């Protein structure tokens, strides 16, 4: 099973991190763009990902990315 870590950049040196440090996929987005649909943010270059592209497409298609990002911001 693949794992995903989500990083929401609050400022240059401050971020919210959810998920394991050894994740297969790392998704990063600025806090100002969390309200966007993650697929749109990716297409606009605001959401960045490190790892296998097929995993990114899977979490975008399933809605997992949108839910995880919303939940991470709500916990702040």
C-alpha positions in Angstrom: 0.0 0.0 0.0 1.3 3.4 -0.9 1.5 6.3 1.6 1.2 10.0 1.1 2.5 12.9 3.2 0.7 16.3 2.8 2.6 19.5 3.5 0.8 22.9 3.8 3.2 25.8 3.7 2.0 28.5 6.2 5.1 30.6 5.8 8.6 30.3 4.5 9.8 28.1 7.4 6.5 26.9 8.9 4.3 24.1 7.6 1.6 21.7 8.6 2.7 18.1 7.9 0.4 15.1 7.9 1.5 11.6 7.0 4.6 9.5 7.5 8.1 10.9 6.9 8.9 7.9 4.6 5.9 8.4 2.4 5.9 7.3 -1.2 4.4 10.6 -2.3 4.8 14.0 -0.8 2.3 16.7 -1.8 3.0 20.4 -1.0 0.7 23.4 -1.3 0.6 26.9 0.1 -2.1 27.5 2.7 -3.6 30.3 0.5 -4.4 27.7 -2.2 -5.8 24.9 0.0 -9.4 26.1 -0.9 -8.7 25.3 -4.6 -9.6 21.9 -6.1 -6.3 20.1 -5.8 -6.4 19.0 -9.4 -6.8 22.6 -10.5 -4.0 23.7 -8.1 -1.7 21.0 -9.7 -2.5 22.1 -13.2 -1.8 25.7 -12.2 1.5 24.7 -10.6 0.5 25.6 -7.1 0.3 22.1 -5.8 3.7 20.3 -6.1 4.3 16.6 -5.7 7.4 14.4 -5.3 7.1 10.7 -6.0 5.3 8.6 -8.6 2.9 10.6 -10.7 0.4 7.7 -10.9 0.0 7.9 -7.1 -0.6 11.6 -7.3 -3.3 11.1 -10.0 -4.9 8.3 -7.8 -5.2 10.6 -4.8 -6.5 13.5 -6.9 -9.1 11.3 -8.7 -10.3 9.7 -5.5 -10.7 12.9 -3.6 -8.3 11.8 -0.9 -6.1 14.8 -1.5 -8.9 17.4 -1.1 -10.1 15.7 2.1 -6.7 15.4 3.6 -5.7 19.0 2.8 -9.0 20.4 4.2 -8.7 18.3 7.4 -5.1 19.4 7.9 -6.1 23.1 7.7 -9.1 22.6 9.9 -7.0 21.1 12.7 -5.0 24.3 12.9 
